């Protein structure tokens, strides 16, 4: 039976039986209609000329064992035995709490479960962390109560689920989150080429855990929003330097610095002023003048 179900040991008898009793090991539970057991869960179910049965409510693992129906006829005593096997659904009793480590550290997760038969446990990686777009080891599994990760990297951060089962009932599962701290890495910085009088944007993106703090510099001088027409907007993974109206003094070399408690990263960007020749192209006065002279010369030749 499966705990906490009900068990009803039954003994088939006939009218030749004069005395009958149920015993658990050497303890008498019922002798005829008389209850000997002090356990309130044990009750007499049927006592007739054809059947003698008892009821055990809310069966527990401790109820497992040998039960004996002992009955007496005019000829001699007889016994019939049944062995009660109690199955207990698998349940997780202890699992590691959320873990935060630095990249390169070793991580150990524990998932302890009970049940009967003895349950098996498996750790499964189920989702990447929300703070990164890095590929994740989806589908990774590790059998047993322990999950050991040596020199963990940022791609291995995320949720891990412990699933335990023993075939008695539905599997039990719980999750634990691993957070991996790592220093900032700046990526995808680009120069900008705004004309005078137009707005400009320099963008700096950095992946880091904990999230990076950003600083902007121009020619080694730190920049602050609200000065010289500059605005700085910081988000979780990026910072933007905005210039509402570009003037000549805004052109030059800029640098973005991203930092957290594990390290610092920086990148250089440029705000570049385009030369007039690269902007005007075929519409320049020089080109139009040459085109006009060629047309006049052609007319005189005709």
Phi and psi restraints in degrees (value plus and minus 20) as a CYANA .aco file:
   2 UNK   PHI    -127.6   -87.6
   2 UNK   PSI     102.5   142.5
   3 UNK   PHI     -86.1   -46.1
   3 UNK   PSI     121.8   161.8
   4 UNK   PHI    -120.7   -80.7
   4 UNK   PSI      39.8    79.8
   5 UNK   PHI     -98.2   -58.2
   5 UNK   PSI    -189.9  -149.9
   6 UNK   PHI    -133.2   -93.2
   6 UNK   PSI     116.9   156.9
   7 UNK   PHI    -135.6   -95.6
   7 UNK   PSI     121.0   161.0
   8 UNK   PHI    -154.2  -114.2
   8 UNK   PSI      60.2   100.2
   9 UNK   PHI     -80.0   -40.0
   9 UNK   PSI     111.8   151.8
  10 UNK   PHI    -147.5  -107.5
  10 UNK   PSI     124.0   164.0
  11 UNK   PHI    -147.4  -107.4
  11 UNK   PSI     100.5   140.5
  12 UNK   PHI    -103.6   -63.6
  12 UNK   PSI     107.4   147.4
  13 UNK   PHI    -152.8  -112.8
  13 UNK   PSI    -197.6  -157.6
  14 UNK   PHI    -159.5  -119.5
  14 UNK   PSI    -195.8  -155.8
  15 UNK   PHI     -91.1   -51.1
  15 UNK   PSI     -28.6    11.4
  16 UNK   PHI     -96.4   -56.4
  16 UNK   PSI     -36.8     3.2
  17 UNK   PHI     -95.8   -55.8
  17 UNK   PSI     109.5   149.5
  18 UNK   PHI    -123.8   -83.8
  18 UNK   PSI     -51.4   -11.4
  19 UNK   PHI    -158.5  -118.5
  19 UNK   PSI     126.4   166.4
  20 UNK   PHI    -170.4  -130.4
  20 UNK   PSI     126.3   166.3
  21 UNK   PHI    -172.9  -132.9
  21 UNK   PSI     131.6   171.6
  22 UNK   PHI    -128.8   -88.8
  22 UNK   PSI     114.3   154.3
  23 UNK   PHI    -147.4  -107.4
  23 UNK   PSI     125.3   165.3
  24 UNK   PHI    -134.4   -94.4
  24 UNK   PSI      92.5   132.5
  25 UNK   PHI      38.6    78.6
  25 UNK   PSI    -136.1   -96.1
  26 UNK   PHI    -126.9   -86.9
  26 UNK   PSI     -13.3    26.7
  27 UNK   PHI    -115.3   -75.3
  27 UNK   PSI     107.2   147.2
  28 UNK   PHI     -96.7   -56.7
  28 UNK   PSI     107.0   147.0
  29 UNK   PHI    -113.6   -73.6
  29 UNK   PSI     -71.0   -31.0
  30 UNK   PHI    -160.4  -120.4
  30 UNK   PSI     117.8   157.8
  31 UNK   PHI    -141.7  -101.7
  31 UNK   PSI      82.2   122.2
  32 UNK   PHI      43.2    83.2
  32 UNK   PSI    -148.3  -108.3
  33 UNK   PHI    -107.9   -67.9
  33 UNK   PSI     -24.3    15.7
  34 UNK   PHI    -108.6   -68.6
  34 UNK   PSI     105.4   145.4
  35 UNK   PHI    -107.7   -67.7
  35 UNK   PSI     105.8   145.8
  36 UNK   PHI    -122.2   -82.2
  36 UNK   PSI     -46.7    -6.7
  37 UNK   PHI     -93.4   -53.4
  37 UNK   PSI     122.1   162.1
  38 UNK   PHI    -113.6   -73.6
  38 UNK   PSI     -18.9    21.1
  39 UNK   PHI     -98.8   -58.8
  39 UNK   PSI      98.0   138.0
  40 UNK   PHI     -86.3   -46.3
  40 UNK   PSI     -34.9     5.1
  41 UNK   PHI     -96.8   -56.8
  41 UNK   PSI     -37.9     2.1
  42 UNK   PHI    -112.8   -72.8
  42 UNK   PSI     102.5   142.5
  43 UNK   PHI    -155.2  -115.2
  43 UNK   PSI     133.0   173.0
  44 UNK   PHI     -97.0   -57.0
  44 UNK   PSI     107.0   147.0
  45 UNK   PHI    -119.3   -79.3
  45 UNK   PSI     -72.0   -32.0
  46 UNK   PHI    -162.8  -122.8
  46 UNK   PSI     113.9   153.9
  47 UNK   PHI    -158.1  -118.1
  47 UNK   PSI      72.3   112.3
  48 UNK   PHI    -151.4  -111.4
  48 UNK   PSI    -198.7  -158.7
  49 UNK   PHI     -90.2   -50.2
  49 UNK   PSI     -37.3     2.7
  50 UNK   PHI    -127.0   -87.0
  50 UNK   PSI     -40.5    -0.5
  51 UNK   PHI    -170.3  -130.3
  51 UNK   PSI     122.4   162.4
  52 UNK   PHI    -152.3  -112.3
  52 UNK   PSI      91.1   131.1
  53 UNK   PHI    -158.0  -118.0
  53 UNK   PSI     130.2   170.2
  54 UNK   PHI    -141.1  -101.1
  54 UNK   PSI     145.5   185.5
  55 UNK   PHI    -142.8  -102.8
  55 UNK   PSI     110.9   150.9
  56 UNK   PHI    -135.6   -95.6
  56 UNK   PSI      91.7   131.7
  57 UNK   PHI    -107.4   -67.4
  57 UNK   PSI     134.4   174.4
  58 UNK   PHI      28.1    68.1
  58 UNK   PSI      39.4    79.4
  59 UNK   PHI     -78.5   -38.5
  59 UNK   PSI     115.9   155.9
  60 UNK   PHI    -137.3   -97.3
  60 UNK   PSI     144.8   184.8
  61 UNK   PHI     -80.3   -40.3
  61 UNK   PSI     -46.0    -6.0
  62 UNK   PHI     -94.0   -54.0
  62 UNK   PSI     -33.0     7.0
  63 UNK   PHI    -100.0   -60.0
  63 UNK   PSI     -30.1     9.9
  64 UNK   PHI     -82.8   -42.8
  64 UNK   PSI     122.5   162.5
  65 UNK   PHI     128.0   168.0
  65 UNK   PSI    -189.4  -149.4
  66 UNK   PHI    -109.4   -69.4
  66 UNK   PSI     108.4   148.4
  67 UNK   PHI    -135.6   -95.6
  67 UNK   PSI     115.6   155.6
  68 UNK   PHI    -141.8  -101.8
  68 UNK   PSI     109.4   149.4
  69 UNK   PHI    -118.5   -78.5
  69 UNK   PSI      93.5   133.5
  70 UNK   PHI    -128.5   -88.5
  70 UNK   PSI     103.9   143.9
  71 UNK   PHI    -157.5  -117.5
  71 UNK   PSI     131.5   171.5
  72 UNK   PHI    -135.9   -95.9
  72 UNK   PSI     109.8   149.8
  73 UNK   PHI    -131.6   -91.6
  73 UNK   PSI     157.6   197.6
  74 UNK   PHI     -86.3   -46.3
  74 UNK   PSI     -45.1    -5.1
  75 UNK   PHI    -100.6   -60.6
  75 UNK   PSI     -75.6   -35.6
  76 UNK   PHI    -186.5  -146.5
  76 UNK   PSI     149.4   189.4
  77 UNK   PHI     -97.8   -57.8
  77 UNK   PSI     132.8   172.8
  78 UNK   PHI    -156.2  -116.2
  78 UNK   PSI     139.2   179.2
  79 UNK   PHI    -158.1  -118.1
  79 UNK   PSI     127.2   167.2
  80 UNK   PHI    -152.3  -112.3
  80 UNK   PSI     117.5   157.5
  81 UNK   PHI    -144.5  -104.5
  81 UNK   PSI     129.6   169.6
  82 UNK   PHI    -159.4  -119.4
  82 UNK   PSI     118.1   158.1
  83 UNK   PHI    -123.5   -83.5
  83 UNK   PSI     100.0   140.0
  84 UNK   PHI    -109.4   -69.4
  84 UNK   PSI      99.3   139.3
  85 UNK   PHI    -126.5   -86.5
  85 UNK   PSI     105.4   145.4
  86 UNK   PHI    -126.4   -86.4
  86 UNK   PSI     103.6   143.6
  87 UNK   PHI    -120.7   -80.7
  87 UNK   PSI     116.9   156.9
  88 UNK   PHI    -139.9   -99.9
  88 UNK   PSI     105.3   145.3
  89 UNK   PHI     -77.4   -37.4
  89 UNK   PSI     127.5   167.5
  90 UNK   PHI     -89.1   -49.1
  90 UNK   PSI     114.0   154.0
  91 UNK   PHI    -159.4  -119.4
  91 UNK   PSI     116.9   156.9
  92 UNK   PHI     -98.2   -58.2
  92 UNK   PSI     104.5   144.5
  93 UNK   PHI    -124.3   -84.3
  93 UNK   PSI     -40.4    -0.4
  94 UNK   PHI    -176.8  -136.8
  94 UNK   PSI     109.1   149.1
  95 UNK   PHI    -159.6  -119.6
  95 UNK   PSI     126.9   166.9
  96 UNK   PHI     -78.1   -38.1
  96 UNK   PSI     126.2   166.2
  97 UNK   PHI     -99.7   -59.7
  97 UNK   PSI     154.8   194.8
  98 UNK   PHI     -75.8   -35.8
  98 UNK   PSI     122.2   162.2
  99 UNK   PHI    -139.8   -99.8
  99 UNK   PSI     115.0   155.0
 100 UNK   PHI    -145.5  -105.5
 100 UNK   PSI     101.4   141.4
 101 UNK   PHI    -156.9  -116.9
 101 UNK   PSI     143.2   183.2
 102 UNK   PHI    -104.7   -64.7
 102 UNK   PSI     128.6   168.6
 103 UNK   PHI     -77.6   -37.6
 103 UNK   PSI     116.0   156.0
 104 UNK   PHI      77.9   117.9
 104 UNK   PSI     -28.2    11.8
 105 UNK   PHI    -101.7   -61.7
 105 UNK   PSI     143.4   183.4
 106 UNK   PHI    -112.8   -72.8
 106 UNK   PSI     121.0   161.0
 107 UNK   PHI    -145.1  -105.1
 107 UNK   PSI     117.7   157.7
 108 UNK   PHI    -150.2  -110.2
 108 UNK   PSI     104.7   144.7
 109 UNK   PHI    -133.1   -93.1
 109 UNK   PSI     124.5   164.5
 110 UNK   PHI    -140.9  -100.9
 110 UNK   PSI     118.1   158.1
 111 UNK   PHI    -160.5  -120.5
 111 UNK   PSI      86.2   126.2
 112 UNK   PHI    -124.9   -84.9
 112 UNK   PSI     118.2   158.2
 113 UNK   PHI    -157.6  -117.6
 113 UNK   PSI     134.8   174.8
 114 UNK   PHI    -142.9  -102.9
 114 UNK   PSI     140.6   180.6
 115 UNK   PHI     141.0   181.0
 115 UNK   PSI     150.1   190.1
 116 UNK   PHI    -165.1  -125.1
 116 UNK   PSI      97.3   137.3
 117 UNK   PHI     -81.0   -41.0
 117 UNK   PSI     148.7   188.7
 118 UNK   PHI     -76.8   -36.8
 118 UNK   PSI     104.3   144.3
 119 UNK   PHI     -97.7   -57.7
 119 UNK   PSI     139.5   179.5
 120 UNK   PHI    -129.1   -89.1
 120 UNK   PSI     124.0   164.0
 121 UNK   PHI    -142.0  -102.0
 121 UNK   PSI     127.1   167.1
 122 UNK   PHI    -158.7  -118.7
 122 UNK   PSI     114.5   154.5
 123 UNK   PHI    -114.1   -74.1
 123 UNK   PSI     113.3   153.3
 124 UNK   PHI    -150.5  -110.5
 124 UNK   PSI     112.7   152.7
 125 UNK   PHI    -100.0   -60.0
 125 UNK   PSI     109.6   149.6
 126 UNK   PHI    -136.6   -96.6
 126 UNK   PSI     -43.0    -3.0
 127 UNK   PHI    -179.9  -139.9
 127 UNK   PSI     129.2   169.2
 128 UNK   PHI     -97.6   -57.6
 128 UNK   PSI     139.9   179.9
 129 UNK   PHI     -86.4   -46.4
 129 UNK   PSI     134.6   174.6
 130 UNK   PHI     -93.6   -53.6
 130 UNK   PSI     -38.8     1.2
 131 UNK   PHI    -113.0   -73.0
 131 UNK   PSI     -12.5    27.5
 132 UNK   PHI    -164.2  -124.2
 132 UNK   PSI     131.4   171.4
 133 UNK   PHI    -122.6   -82.6
 133 UNK   PSI      -6.4    33.6
 134 UNK   PHI     -87.0   -47.0
 134 UNK   PSI     130.5   170.5
 135 UNK   PHI     -82.8   -42.8
 135 UNK   PSI     127.4   167.4
 136 UNK   PHI    -140.1  -100.1
 136 UNK   PSI     135.4   175.4
 137 UNK   PHI    -103.5   -63.5
 137 UNK   PSI      41.3    81.3
 138 UNK   PHI     -81.2   -41.2
 138 UNK   PSI     121.2   161.2
 139 UNK   PHI      69.0   109.0
 139 UNK   PSI     -25.1    14.9
 140 UNK   PHI     -85.6   -45.6
 140 UNK   PSI     112.9   152.9
 141 UNK   PHI    -153.5  -113.5
 141 UNK   PSI     132.2   172.2
 142 UNK   PHI    -162.5  -122.5
 142 UNK   PSI     101.0   141.0
 143 UNK   PHI    -103.6   -63.6
 143 UNK   PSI     126.7   166.7
 144 UNK   PHI      90.0   130.0
 144 UNK   PSI     153.8   193.8
 145 UNK   PHI     -96.1   -56.1
 145 UNK   PSI     -36.2     3.8
 146 UNK   PHI    -138.4   -98.4
 146 UNK   PSI     120.6   160.6
 147 UNK   PHI    -137.5   -97.5
 147 UNK   PSI      99.3   139.3
 148 UNK   PHI    -132.4   -92.4
 148 UNK   PSI     104.0   144.0
 149 UNK   PHI    -140.4  -100.4
 149 UNK   PSI      98.8   138.8
 150 UNK   PHI    -114.2   -74.2
 150 UNK   PSI     110.9   150.9
 151 UNK   PHI      30.1    70.1
 151 UNK   PSI      43.3    83.3
 152 UNK   PHI     -80.8   -40.8
 152 UNK   PSI     125.3   165.3
 153 UNK   PHI    -137.6   -97.6
 153 UNK   PSI     152.0   192.0
 154 UNK   PHI     -84.5   -44.5
 154 UNK   PSI     -48.5    -8.5
 155 UNK   PHI     -89.3   -49.3
 155 UNK   PSI     -36.9     3.1
 156 UNK   PHI    -114.5   -74.5
 156 UNK   PSI     -16.4    23.6
 157 UNK   PHI     -94.0   -54.0
 157 UNK   PSI     137.5   177.5
 158 UNK   PHI     113.9   153.9
 158 UNK   PSI    -180.4  -140.4
 159 UNK   PHI    -111.7   -71.7
 159 UNK   PSI     116.6   156.6
 160 UNK   PHI    -142.8  -102.8
 160 UNK   PSI     112.7   152.7
 161 UNK   PHI    -130.0   -90.0
 161 UNK   PSI     111.0   151.0
 162 UNK   PHI    -116.4   -76.4
 162 UNK   PSI     104.6   144.6
 163 UNK   PHI    -138.7   -98.7
 163 UNK   PSI     105.6   145.6
 164 UNK   PHI    -145.6  -105.6
 164 UNK   PSI     121.6   161.6
 165 UNK   PHI    -175.4  -135.4
 165 UNK   PSI     134.4   174.4
 166 UNK   PHI    -160.3  -120.3
 166 UNK   PSI      -6.3    33.7
 167 UNK   PHI      62.6   102.6
 167 UNK   PSI     -22.9    17.1
 168 UNK   PHI    -102.3   -62.3
 168 UNK   PSI     -62.6   -22.6
 169 UNK   PHI    -163.5  -123.5
 169 UNK   PSI    -188.8  -148.8
 170 UNK   PHI     -83.8   -43.8
 170 UNK   PSI     129.7   169.7
 171 UNK   PHI     -83.3   -43.3
 171 UNK   PSI     129.4   169.4
 172 UNK   PHI    -123.4   -83.4
 172 UNK   PSI     124.5   164.5
 173 UNK   PHI    -167.6  -127.6
 173 UNK   PSI     128.3   168.3
 174 UNK   PHI    -164.9  -124.9
 174 UNK   PSI     136.6   176.6
 175 UNK   PHI    -139.1   -99.1
 175 UNK   PSI     132.4   172.4
 176 UNK   PHI    -157.3  -117.3
 176 UNK   PSI     122.6   162.6
 177 UNK   PHI    -124.7   -84.7
 177 UNK   PSI     112.0   152.0
 178 UNK   PHI    -127.5   -87.5
 178 UNK   PSI     102.1   142.1
 179 UNK   PHI    -126.3   -86.3
 179 UNK   PSI     108.1   148.1
 180 UNK   PHI    -131.5   -91.5
 180 UNK   PSI      97.3   137.3
 181 UNK   PHI    -101.8   -61.8
 181 UNK   PSI     120.3   160.3
 182 UNK   PHI    -173.6  -133.6
 182 UNK   PSI     135.9   175.9
 183 UNK   PHI     -92.8   -52.8
 183 UNK   PSI     143.5   183.5
 184 UNK   PHI     -86.9   -46.9
 184 UNK   PSI     126.5   166.5
 185 UNK   PHI    -151.0  -111.0
 185 UNK   PSI      96.1   136.1
 186 UNK   PHI    -106.2   -66.2
 186 UNK   PSI     117.5   157.5
 187 UNK   PHI    -159.9  -119.9
 187 UNK   PSI     137.8   177.8
 188 UNK   PHI      34.7    74.7
 188 UNK   PSI      35.1    75.1
 189 UNK   PHI    -116.9   -76.9
 189 UNK   PSI     120.3   160.3
 190 UNK   PHI    -153.4  -113.4
 190 UNK   PSI     125.5   165.5
 191 UNK   PHI     -91.3   -51.3
 191 UNK   PSI     140.1   180.1
 192 UNK   PHI    -143.1  -103.1
 192 UNK   PSI     130.5   170.5
 193 UNK   PHI    -149.5  -109.5
 193 UNK   PSI      41.7    81.7
 194 UNK   PHI    -103.1   -63.1
 194 UNK   PSI     124.8   164.8
 195 UNK   PHI     -98.4   -58.4
 195 UNK   PSI     141.8   181.8
 196 UNK   PHI     -81.1   -41.1
 196 UNK   PSI     117.1   157.1
 197 UNK   PHI      69.8   109.8
 197 UNK   PSI     -24.5    15.5
 198 UNK   PHI    -128.6   -88.6
 198 UNK   PSI     142.3   182.3
 199 UNK   PHI     -95.9   -55.9
 199 UNK   PSI     139.6   179.6
 200 UNK   PHI    -160.2  -120.2
 200 UNK   PSI     134.4   174.4
 201 UNK   PHI    -159.6  -119.6
 201 UNK   PSI     107.2   147.2
 202 UNK   PHI    -135.1   -95.1
 202 UNK   PSI     110.5   150.5
 203 UNK   PHI    -138.1   -98.1
 203 UNK   PSI     119.9   159.9
 204 UNK   PHI    -153.8  -113.8
 204 UNK   PSI      99.0   139.0
 205 UNK   PHI    -136.3   -96.3
 205 UNK   PSI     114.1   154.1
 206 UNK   PHI    -160.2  -120.2
 206 UNK   PSI     110.8   150.8
 207 UNK   PHI    -112.8   -72.8
 207 UNK   PSI     110.3   150.3
 208 UNK   PHI    -186.1  -146.1
 208 UNK   PSI     130.4   170.4
 209 UNK   PHI    -155.8  -115.8
 209 UNK   PSI     100.8   140.8
 210 UNK   PHI     -80.5   -40.5
 210 UNK   PSI     143.6   183.6
 211 UNK   PHI     -75.3   -35.3
 211 UNK   PSI     126.1   166.1
 212 UNK   PHI     -95.9   -55.9
 212 UNK   PSI     131.8   171.8
 213 UNK   PHI    -120.0   -80.0
 213 UNK   PSI     117.0   157.0
 214 UNK   PHI    -128.2   -88.2
 214 UNK   PSI     126.6   166.6
 215 UNK   PHI    -157.4  -117.4
 215 UNK   PSI     125.2   165.2
 216 UNK   PHI    -135.7   -95.7
 216 UNK   PSI     123.2   163.2
 217 UNK   PHI    -154.5  -114.5
 217 UNK   PSI     129.0   169.0
 218 UNK   PHI    -150.0  -110.0
 218 UNK   PSI      96.8   136.8
 219 UNK   PHI      32.6    72.6
 219 UNK   PSI      27.0    67.0
 220 UNK   PHI      50.4    90.4
 220 UNK   PSI     -14.2    25.8
 221 UNK   PHI    -123.5   -83.5
 221 UNK   PSI     104.9   144.9
 222 UNK   PHI     -88.7   -48.7
 222 UNK   PSI     120.9   160.9
 223 UNK   PHI    -124.0   -84.0
 223 UNK   PSI     127.1   167.1
 224 UNK   PHI    -151.0  -111.0
 224 UNK   PSI     123.7   163.7
 225 UNK   PHI     -83.9   -43.9
 225 UNK   PSI     125.3   165.3
 226 UNK   PHI      74.0   114.0
 226 UNK   PSI     -28.1    11.9
 227 UNK   PHI    -126.8   -86.8
 227 UNK   PSI     115.7   155.7
 228 UNK   PHI      34.1    74.1
 228 UNK   PSI      19.2    59.2
 229 UNK   PHI      52.4    92.4
 229 UNK   PSI      -0.1    39.9
 230 UNK   PHI    -119.5   -79.5
 230 UNK   PSI     126.1   166.1
 231 UNK   PHI    -151.8  -111.8
 231 UNK   PSI     118.0   158.0
 232 UNK   PHI    -139.0   -99.0
 232 UNK   PSI     103.7   143.7
 233 UNK   PHI    -139.6   -99.6
 233 UNK   PSI      98.0   138.0
 234 UNK   PHI    -124.4   -84.4
 234 UNK   PSI     115.0   155.0
 235 UNK   PHI    -141.2  -101.2
 235 UNK   PSI    -194.2  -154.2
 236 UNK   PHI     -81.1   -41.1
 236 UNK   PSI     -63.4   -23.4
 237 UNK   PHI    -138.0   -98.0
 237 UNK   PSI     -16.4    23.6
 238 UNK   PHI    -171.5  -131.5
 238 UNK   PSI     141.8   181.8
 239 UNK   PHI    -152.9  -112.9
 239 UNK   PSI     123.4   163.4
 240 UNK   PHI    -146.1  -106.1
 240 UNK   PSI     111.4   151.4
 241 UNK   PHI    -122.3   -82.3
 241 UNK   PSI      96.7   136.7
 242 UNK   PHI    -133.4   -93.4
 242 UNK   PSI     115.9   155.9
 243 UNK   PHI    -140.0  -100.0
 243 UNK   PSI      97.8   137.8
 244 UNK   PHI     -91.8   -51.8
 244 UNK   PSI     -57.6   -17.6
 245 UNK   PHI    -162.6  -122.6
 245 UNK   PSI      82.3   122.3
 246 UNK   PHI     -91.3   -51.3
 246 UNK   PSI     110.7   150.7
 247 UNK   PHI    -140.4  -100.4
 247 UNK   PSI     155.9   195.9
 248 UNK   PHI     -80.4   -40.4
 248 UNK   PSI     -52.9   -12.9
 249 UNK   PHI     -92.3   -52.3
 249 UNK   PSI     -35.2     4.8
 250 UNK   PHI     -98.8   -58.8
 250 UNK   PSI     -42.3    -2.3
 251 UNK   PHI     -90.1   -50.1
 251 UNK   PSI     126.6   166.6
 252 UNK   PHI     125.1   165.1
 252 UNK   PSI    -180.0  -140.0
 253 UNK   PHI    -118.7   -78.7
 253 UNK   PSI     111.4   151.4
 254 UNK   PHI    -141.9  -101.9
 254 UNK   PSI     138.2   178.2
 255 UNK   PHI    -160.6  -120.6
 255 UNK   PSI     124.5   164.5
 256 UNK   PHI    -132.0   -92.0
 256 UNK   PSI     112.8   152.8
 257 UNK   PHI    -140.1  -100.1
 257 UNK   PSI     105.0   145.0
 258 UNK   PHI    -136.8   -96.8
 258 UNK   PSI     112.3   152.3
 259 UNK   PHI    -164.4  -124.4
 259 UNK   PSI     129.4   169.4
 260 UNK   PHI    -162.2  -122.2
 260 UNK   PSI    -191.1  -151.1
 261 UNK   PHI     -87.6   -47.6
 261 UNK   PSI     -31.1     8.9
 262 UNK   PHI    -121.4   -81.4
 262 UNK   PSI     -33.0     7.0
 263 UNK   PHI     148.1   188.1
 263 UNK   PSI    -197.1  -157.1
 264 UNK   PHI    -154.4  -114.4
 264 UNK   PSI     124.2   164.2
 265 UNK   PHI    -157.8  -117.8
 265 UNK   PSI     124.6   164.6
 266 UNK   PHI    -160.0  -120.0
 266 UNK   PSI     137.7   177.7
 267 UNK   PHI    -165.4  -125.4
 267 UNK   PSI     129.4   169.4
 268 UNK   PHI    -122.3   -82.3
 268 UNK   PSI     120.1   160.1
 269 UNK   PHI    -154.5  -114.5
 269 UNK   PSI     139.9   179.9
 270 UNK   PHI    -149.5  -109.5
 270 UNK   PSI     121.8   161.8
 271 UNK   PHI    -123.3   -83.3
 271 UNK   PSI      88.2   128.2
 272 UNK   PHI    -128.5   -88.5
 272 UNK   PSI     114.2   154.2
 273 UNK   PHI    -111.0   -71.0
 273 UNK   PSI     105.4   145.4
 274 UNK   PHI     -94.2   -54.2
 274 UNK   PSI     121.4   161.4
 275 UNK   PHI     -94.6   -54.6
 275 UNK   PSI     129.3   169.3
 276 UNK   PHI     -77.1   -37.1
 276 UNK   PSI     -58.3   -18.3
 277 UNK   PHI     -83.7   -43.7
 277 UNK   PSI     -53.6   -13.6
 278 UNK   PHI     -97.8   -57.8
 278 UNK   PSI     -36.9     3.1
 279 UNK   PHI    -110.8   -70.8
 279 UNK   PSI     -65.2   -25.2
 280 UNK   PHI     -98.8   -58.8
 280 UNK   PSI     -60.6   -20.6
 281 UNK   PHI      41.8    81.8
 281 UNK   PSI    -144.9  -104.9
 282 UNK   PHI     -92.2   -52.2
 282 UNK   PSI     -31.7     8.3
 283 UNK   PHI    -114.8   -74.8
 283 UNK   PSI      -9.5    30.5
 284 UNK   PHI     -89.5   -49.5
 284 UNK   PSI     131.3   171.3
 285 UNK   PHI     -78.9   -38.9
 285 UNK   PSI     -56.9   -16.9
 286 UNK   PHI     -81.1   -41.1
 286 UNK   PSI     -64.4   -24.4
 287 UNK   PHI     -86.4   -46.4
 287 UNK   PSI     -61.1   -21.1
 288 UNK   PHI     -85.6   -45.6
 288 UNK   PSI     -56.5   -16.5
 289 UNK   PHI     -85.2   -45.2
 289 UNK   PSI     -63.7   -23.7
 290 UNK   PHI     -83.0   -43.0
 290 UNK   PSI     -59.5   -19.5
 291 UNK   PHI     -84.9   -44.9
 291 UNK   PSI     -58.9   -18.9
 292 UNK   PHI     -87.0   -47.0
 292 UNK   PSI     -62.5   -22.5
 293 UNK   PHI     -82.7   -42.7
 293 UNK   PSI     -61.1   -21.1
 294 UNK   PHI     -84.8   -44.8
 294 UNK   PSI     -56.3   -16.3
 295 UNK   PHI     -88.9   -48.9
 295 UNK   PSI     -61.5   -21.5
 296 UNK   PHI     -84.7   -44.7
 296 UNK   PSI     -64.4   -24.4
 297 UNK   PHI     -79.6   -39.6
 297 UNK   PSI     -59.2   -19.2
 298 UNK   PHI     -84.6   -44.6
 298 UNK   PSI     -58.2   -18.2
 299 UNK   PHI     -85.0   -45.0
 299 UNK   PSI     -62.9   -22.9
 300 UNK   PHI     -84.0   -44.0
 300 UNK   PSI     -55.7   -15.7
 301 UNK   PHI     -87.5   -47.5
 301 UNK   PSI     -52.6   -12.6
